């Protein structure tokens, strides 16, 4: 996920996409300052990790293996969707959260994303409704929306 995020965010350089820094002397400073000012700590960490994973030294060990794992997960999920209309999972680990300092919460945000990352990684439709996530097979958006409507109507 970090490698894809790194690749997708690379366009946000302040020239055509993303926040443009006001203070810069040349194009390199524009890129650096725009990304420094425009991304939060967690996003920067994901970009750095993604760059490392995509580097020549780690590509085969990390990225190549992760693509194979993703393919296996996608195949298993497709087989599951032949028997079921959707999969219901928790959207996060808690039902409510205490107040917290946003800067101290970056690690928690990353940890909680494990619940909703699978759908993004294998390219399937999913939605979150009332603290639960519904995931479905390809082109099952209407089924998921109907199920989410029932969840919203019936409550917890």
Secondary structure, DSSP 4 states (H G I P E B T S, - for coil): -HHHHHHHHTT-SSSSSSPPPS--SSHHHHHHHHHHHHS-HHHHHHHHHHHHHHSTTTIIIIIIHHHHHHHHHHHHHHHHHTT-SEEEEESSS-SS-----GGGGHHHHHHHGGGTHHHHHHT--EEEETTEEEEE-TT-HHHHHHHHHHHHHH--
